[in-house]
């Protein structure tokens, strides 16, 4: 299992994405986030095909913090069933990983 992870989620708006990101940054649970606005999502919901414009979010953190990150996203997210995916980072440059370590609560 990778020590470092990317957490991928979608939100209803950039405002919601920034609210969640700032909360997690303030708690030192993520080192940084990337926001990708205006993605189109098509999905099945209650037997119907739905189409929505969403905001994609990528969070960089460590696996040891994932349960806290997921729990806080679920608490502050507007969706009944938010997408929260944990993606292992199999390789990265050492300076970047050190920066993640130095930015997080567990790195203190």
C-alpha positions in Angstrom: 0.0 0.0 0.0 1.2 3.5 -0.9 1.9 5.9 1.9 0.8 8.8 -0.2 -2.6 9.1 -1.9 -4.7 11.2 -4.2 -8.3 11.6 -3.0 -10.6 12.2 -5.9 -14.1 13.7 -5.5 -16.7 15.8 -7.3 -18.8 18.6 -5.9 -21.8 20.6 -7.0 -19.9 23.9 -7.4 -16.5 25.6 -7.1 -17.8 27.3 -3.9 -18.5 24.0 -2.3 -15.1 22.6 -3.4 -13.2 25.5 -2.0 -15.1 25.3 1.3 -14.2 21.6 1.7 -10.6 22.2 0.6 -10.0 25.2 2.9 -11.5 23.2 5.9 -9.1 20.3 5.2 -6.1 22.5 4.6 -6.8 24.4 7.9 -6.8 21.0 9.7 -3.5 20.1 8.0 -5.2 16.9 6.6 -4.2 17.6 3.0 -1.2 19.3 1.5 -2.9 20.8 -1.5 -5.8 20.4 -3.9 -6.5 20.9 -7.5 -9.9 22.1 -8.8 -11.1 21.2 -12.3 -14.3 23.1 -13.0 -17.1 22.3 -15.4 -16.9 18.6 -15.8 -19.9 16.7 -17.1 -21.0 13.7 -15.2 -23.6 11.1 -16.4 -24.7 8.5 -13.9 -27.5 6.3 -12.8 -29.5 7.5 -9.8 -32.7 5.8 -8.7 -33.0 4.0 -12.0 -32.7 7.1 -14.1 -29.8 8.5 -16.2 -28.8 11.9 -14.8 -26.5 14.5 -16.3 -24.9 17.2 -14.2 -22.1 19.8 -14.5 -19.8 19.3 -11.5 -16.4 20.3 -10.2 -13.7 17.7 -10.0 -11.3 17.9 -7.0 -8.0 16.1 -6.4 -6.6 16.2 -2.9 -3.0 15.2 -2.0 -2.4 13.6 1.4 -1.2 10.5 3.1 -3.0 7.2 3.5 -2.9 7.4 7.3 -5.2 10.5 7.1 -7.7 9.1 4.6 -10.4 8.0 7.1 -10.4 11.5 8.7 -10.4 13.2 5.3 -13.3 11.0 4.0 -15.3 11.5 7.2 -15.0 15.3 7.0 -15.8 15.4 3.3 -19.0 13.3 4.0 -19.9 15.7 6.8 -19.5 18.9 4.8 -20.6 17.6 1.3 -24.0 18.5 -0.2 -24.5 15.2 -1.9 -26.4 12.3 -0.3 -23.8 9.9 -1.8 -20.6 11.8 -2.6 -17.9 10.2 -4.7 -14.7 9.9 -2.5 -12.0 7.7 -4.1 -8.6 6.9 -2.7 -5.9 6.5 -5.3 -2.4 5.3 -4.3 0.5 7.4 -5.5 2.9 4.7 -6.7 5.8 7.1 -7.5 6.6 10.8 -7.2 9.7 13.0 -6.9 11.2 13.0 -3.4 11.1 16.8 -2.9 7.3 16.7 -3.6 6.7 13.9 -1.1 8.8 15.7 1.5 6.7 18.9 0.9 3.6 16.8 1.5 5.1 15.4 4.7 6.0 18.9 5.9 2.5 20.3 5.1 0.5 17.7 7.0 -0.5 17.2 10.6 1.4 13.9 10.7 4.5 15.6 9.4 4.7 18.0 12.4 
